[in-house]
Amino acid sequence: MASRVISLPLASTAERSRLLSMDFIRSRALDRLYQRREAVQNLIRALEDYQESREERMAHHISFSSLLKCSSDSAQSRI
């Protein structure tokens, strides 16, 4: 079985330059998208950490408030 060779017309220098320029523009755009994605991921991680620390502080505050209320109720029942 003979292999077929498809001949493509060679692009002119101006055409190659334009294609390389478009490839460069696409490559830069893709790099910027990756940078933005990383920034968004960092922001999400920071917000999740903040929310987690806030929930821990609220749980500690609620347990401390409950302890104060219980000790207050206990003191009133002794009177």
C-alpha positions as CSV (number, residue, x, y, z in Angstrom):
1,M,0.0,0.0,0.0
2,A,1.6,3.3,-1.1
3,S,1.5,6.1,1.3
4,R,0.1,9.4,0.2
5,V,1.8,12.7,0.9
6,I,-0.5,15.6,1.1
7,S,1.2,18.8,0.0
8,L,0.2,21.9,1.7
9,P,1.0,25.3,0.3
10,L,3.8,27.0,2.2
11,A,2.7,30.1,4.1
12,S,4.3,33.3,3.2
13,T,6.7,35.1,5.6
14,A,3.9,37.6,6.4
15,E,1.4,34.8,7.0
16,R,3.9,32.9,9.3
17,S,4.6,36.1,11.2
18,R,0.9,36.7,11.7
19,L,0.3,33.2,12.9
20,L,3.2,33.3,15.3
21,S,1.9,36.6,16.6
22,M,-1.6,35.2,17.1
23,D,0.0,32.1,18.9
24,F,1.9,34.5,21.2
25,I,-1.2,36.5,22.0
26,R,-3.2,33.3,22.8
27,S,-0.3,32.0,24.9
28,R,-0.2,35.3,26.9
29,A,-3.9,35.2,27.4
30,L,-3.7,31.7,28.6
31,D,-1.0,32.7,31.1
32,R,-3.1,35.5,32.4
33,L,-6.0,33.1,32.9
34,Y,-3.9,30.7,34.9
35,Q,-2.7,33.6,37.0
36,R,-6.2,34.8,37.7
37,R,-7.3,31.2,38.5
38,E,-4.5,31.0,41.0
39,A,-5.5,34.3,42.5
40,V,-9.1,33.2,42.8
41,Q,-8.1,29.9,44.4
42,N,-6.0,31.8,46.9
43,L,-8.9,34.1,47.7
44,I,-11.3,31.1,48.2
45,R,-8.8,29.4,50.5
46,A,-8.4,32.6,52.5
47,L,-12.1,33.0,52.8
48,E,-12.6,29.4,53.9
49,D,-9.8,29.8,56.5
50,Y,-11.5,33.0,57.8
51,Q,-14.9,31.3,58.0
52,E,-13.4,28.3,59.8
53,S,-11.6,30.5,62.3
54,R,-14.7,32.6,62.8
55,E,-16.8,29.5,63.4
56,E,-14.3,28.3,66.0
57,R,-14.3,31.6,67.8
58,M,-18.1,31.7,67.8
59,A,-18.3,28.1,69.2
60,H,-15.8,29.2,71.9
61,H,-17.9,32.3,72.6
62,I,-21.1,30.4,72.8
63,S,-19.7,27.8,75.1
64,F,-18.3,30.5,77.4
65,S,-21.6,32.4,77.3
66,S,-23.4,29.1,78.2
67,L,-21.1,28.5,81.1
68,L,-21.7,32.0,82.4
69,K,-25.5,31.5,82.1
70,C,-25.3,28.2,83.8
71,S,-23.2,29.6,86.7
72,S,-25.6,32.6,86.9
73,D,-28.7,30.3,87.0
74,S,-27.0,28.1,89.6
75,A,-26.2,31.1,91.8
76,Q,-29.8,32.4,91.6
77,S,-31.2,29.0,92.5
78,R,-29.1,29.0,95.8
79,I,-30.7,32.3,96.9
